[in-house]
Protein backbone atom coordinates (compact mmCIF):
# COMPACT_ATOMS: atom_id res chain seq x y z
CA UNK A 1 0.00 0.00 0.00
CA UNK A 2 1.12 3.51 -0.73
CA UNK A 3 2.05 5.91 1.99
CA UNK A 4 -0.86 8.20 1.07
CA UNK A 5 -3.24 5.54 2.36
CA UNK A 6 -1.62 5.85 5.79
CA UNK A 7 -1.07 9.61 5.85
CA UNK A 8 -4.65 10.72 5.11
CA UNK A 9 -6.23 8.91 8.12
CA UNK A 10 -3.46 10.23 10.35
CA UNK A 11 -4.18 13.81 9.26
CA UNK A 12 -7.91 13.40 9.91
CA UNK A 13 -7.16 11.74 13.25
CA UNK A 14 -4.96 14.63 14.34
CA UNK A 15 -7.58 17.18 13.32
CA UNK A 16 -10.28 15.28 15.20
CA UNK A 17 -8.02 15.00 18.26
CA UNK A 18 -7.34 18.72 18.32
CA UNK A 19 -11.05 19.53 17.98
CA UNK A 20 -11.96 17.02 20.71
CA UNK A 21 -9.37 18.42 23.11
CA UNK A 22 -10.59 21.96 22.45
CA UNK A 23 -14.23 21.06 23.15
CA UNK A 24 -13.50 18.95 26.22
CA UNK A 25 -11.16 21.54 27.76
CA UNK A 26 -13.70 24.30 27.17
CA UNK A 27 -16.41 22.18 28.78
CA UNK A 28 -14.26 21.40 31.85
CA UNK A 29 -13.35 25.06 32.25
CA UNK A 30 -16.97 26.15 32.10
CA UNK A 31 -18.06 23.49 34.57
CA UNK A 32 -15.33 24.55 37.00
CA UNK A 33 -16.40 28.19 36.78
CA UNK A 34 -20.06 27.30 37.32
CA UNK A 35 -19.16 25.11 40.34
CA UNK A 36 -17.35 28.08 41.88
CA UNK A 37 -20.47 30.17 41.52
CA UNK A 38 -19.62 32.23 38.45
CA UNK A 39 -22.52 33.39 36.32
CA UNK A 40 -22.99 31.43 33.09
CA UNK A 41 -23.68 34.63 31.15
CA UNK A 42 -19.94 35.38 30.99
CA UNK A 43 -19.66 32.77 28.24
CA UNK A 44 -22.08 34.59 25.97
CA UNK A 45 -21.23 38.26 26.43
CA UNK A 46 -20.53 40.06 23.14
CA UNK A 47 -19.38 43.42 24.47
CA UNK A 48 -15.85 43.17 23.10
CA UNK A 49 -15.46 44.29 19.51
CA UNK A 50 -13.25 42.09 17.37
CA UNK A 51 -12.08 42.63 13.82
CA UNK A 52 -13.98 40.46 11.39
CA UNK A 53 -12.19 37.29 10.34
CA UNK A 54 -12.21 38.05 6.62
CA UNK A 55 -10.10 41.19 7.18
CA UNK A 56 -7.53 39.18 9.12
CA UNK A 57 -7.41 36.46 6.46
CA UNK A 58 -7.04 38.96 3.62
CA UNK A 59 -4.26 40.88 5.39
CA UNK A 60 -2.34 37.72 6.25
CA UNK A 61 -2.70 36.21 2.75
CA UNK A 62 -1.63 39.47 1.12
CA UNK A 63 1.43 39.83 3.32
CA UNK A 64 2.30 36.15 2.89
CA UNK A 65 2.10 36.47 -0.90
CA UNK A 66 4.18 39.63 -0.84
CA UNK A 67 6.75 37.91 1.37
CA UNK A 68 7.01 34.92 -0.97
CA UNK A 69 7.37 37.19 -3.99
CA UNK A 70 10.02 39.27 -2.27
CA UNK A 71 11.79 36.08 -1.22
CA UNK A 72 11.93 34.83 -4.80
CA UNK A 73 13.23 38.20 -5.98
CA UNK A 74 15.93 38.40 -3.30
CA UNK A 75 16.92 34.76 -3.94
CA UNK A 76 17.30 35.47 -7.66
CA UNK A 77 19.57 38.40 -6.80
CA UNK A 78 21.61 36.16 -4.50
CA UNK A 79 21.95 33.48 -7.18
CA UNK A 80 23.09 36.11 -9.69
CA UNK A 81 25.76 37.25 -7.26
CA UNK A 82 27.15 33.74 -6.97
CA UNK A 83 25.32 32.04 -4.10
CA UNK A 84 24.27 28.41 -4.41
CA UNK A 85 20.74 28.11 -5.83
CA UNK A 86 19.82 25.17 -3.57
CA UNK A 87 20.39 27.32 -0.50
CA UNK A 88 19.25 30.74 -1.70
CA UNK A 89 15.71 29.98 -2.86
CA UNK A 90 14.30 27.96 0.07
CA UNK A 91 16.06 30.06 2.68
CA UNK A 92 14.94 33.45 1.48
CA UNK A 93 11.43 32.32 0.53
CA UNK A 94 10.76 30.88 4.00
CA UNK A 95 12.43 33.82 5.72
CA UNK A 96 10.47 36.45 3.81
CA UNK A 97 7.20 34.50 4.15
CA UNK A 98 7.80 34.35 7.90
CA UNK A 99 8.44 38.08 8.02
CA UNK A 100 5.19 38.63 6.10
CA UNK A 101 3.23 36.52 8.58
CA UNK A 102 4.89 38.24 11.52
CA UNK A 103 3.97 41.66 10.17
CA UNK A 104 0.44 40.35 9.56
CA UNK A 105 0.26 39.34 13.22
CA UNK A 106 1.23 42.82 14.36
CA UNK A 107 -1.20 44.48 11.93
CA UNK A 108 -4.02 42.22 13.15
CA UNK A 109 -3.16 43.08 16.74
CA UNK A 110 -3.30 46.77 15.85
CA UNK A 111 -6.66 46.30 14.09
CA UNK A 112 -8.11 44.57 17.14
CA UNK A 113 -6.87 47.37 19.39
CA UNK A 114 -8.48 50.01 17.15
CA UNK A 115 -11.82 48.15 16.85
C-alpha positions as CSV (number, residue, x, y, z in Angstrom):
1,X,0.0,0.0,0.0
2,X,1.1,3.5,-0.7
3,X,2.1,5.9,2.0
4,X,-0.9,8.2,1.1
5,X,-3.2,5.5,2.4
6,X,-1.6,5.9,5.8
7,X,-1.1,9.6,5.8
8,X,-4.7,10.7,5.1
9,X,-6.2,8.9,8.1
10,X,-3.5,10.2,10.4
11,X,-4.2,13.8,9.3
12,X,-7.9,13.4,9.9
13,X,-7.2,11.7,13.3
14,X,-5.0,14.6,14.3
15,X,-7.6,17.2,13.3
16,X,-10.3,15.3,15.2
17,X,-8.0,15.0,18.3
18,X,-7.3,18.7,18.3
19,X,-11.0,19.5,18.0
20,X,-12.0,17.0,20.7
21,X,-9.4,18.4,23.1
22,X,-10.6,22.0,22.5
23,X,-14.2,21.1,23.1
24,X,-13.5,18.9,26.2
25,X,-11.2,21.5,27.8
26,X,-13.7,24.3,27.2
27,X,-16.4,22.2,28.8
28,X,-14.3,21.4,31.8
29,X,-13.4,25.1,32.2
30,X,-17.0,26.2,32.1
31,X,-18.1,23.5,34.6
32,X,-15.3,24.5,37.0
33,X,-16.4,28.2,36.8
34,X,-20.1,27.3,37.3
35,X,-19.2,25.1,40.3
36,X,-17.3,28.1,41.9
37,X,-20.5,30.2,41.5
38,X,-19.6,32.2,38.4
39,X,-22.5,33.4,36.3
40,X,-23.0,31.4,33.1
41,X,-23.7,34.6,31.2
42,X,-19.9,35.4,31.0
43,X,-19.7,32.8,28.2
44,X,-22.1,34.6,26.0
45,X,-21.2,38.3,26.4
46,X,-20.5,40.1,23.1
47,X,-19.4,43.4,24.5
48,X,-15.8,43.2,23.1
49,X,-15.5,44.3,19.5
50,X,-13.3,42.1,17.4
51,X,-12.1,42.6,13.8
52,X,-14.0,40.5,11.4
53,X,-12.2,37.3,10.3
54,X,-12.2,38.0,6.6
55,X,-10.1,41.2,7.2
56,X,-7.5,39.2,9.1
57,X,-7.4,36.5,6.5
58,X,-7.0,39.0,3.6
59,X,-4.3,40.9,5.4
60,X,-2.3,37.7,6.3
61,X,-2.7,36.2,2.8
62,X,-1.6,39.5,1.1
63,X,1.4,39.8,3.3
64,X,2.3,36.1,2.9
65,X,2.1,36.5,-0.9
66,X,4.2,39.6,-0.8
67,X,6.7,37.9,1.4
68,X,7.0,34.9,-1.0
69,X,7.4,37.2,-4.0
70,X,10.0,39.3,-2.3
71,X,11.8,36.1,-1.2
72,X,11.9,34.8,-4.8
73,X,13.2,38.2,-6.0
74,X,15.9,38.4,-3.3
75,X,16.9,34.8,-3.9
76,X,17.3,35.5,-7.7
77,X,19.6,38.4,-6.8
78,X,21.6,36.2,-4.5
79,X,21.9,33.5,-7.2
80,X,23.1,36.1,-9.7
81,X,25.8,37.3,-7.3
82,X,27.1,33.7,-7.0
83,X,25.3,32.0,-4.1
84,X,24.3,28.4,-4.4
85,X,20.7,28.1,-5.8
86,X,19.8,25.2,-3.6
87,X,20.4,27.3,-0.5
88,X,19.2,30.7,-1.7
89,X,15.7,30.0,-2.9
90,X,14.3,28.0,0.1
91,X,16.1,30.1,2.7
92,X,14.9,33.4,1.5
93,X,11.4,32.3,0.5
94,X,10.8,30.9,4.0
95,X,12.4,33.8,5.7
96,X,10.5,36.4,3.8
97,X,7.2,34.5,4.1
98,X,7.8,34.4,7.9
99,X,8.4,38.1,8.0
100,X,5.2,38.6,6.1
101,X,3.2,36.5,8.6
102,X,4.9,38.2,11.5
103,X,4.0,41.7,10.2
104,X,0.4,40.3,9.6
105,X,0.3,39.3,13.2
106,X,1.2,42.8,14.4
107,X,-1.2,44.5,11.9
108,X,-4.0,42.2,13.1
109,X,-3.2,43.1,16.7
110,X,-3.3,46.8,15.9
111,X,-6.7,46.3,14.1
112,X,-8.1,44.6,17.1
113,X,-6.9,47.4,19.4
114,X,-8.5,50.0,17.1
115,X,-11.8,48.2,16.9
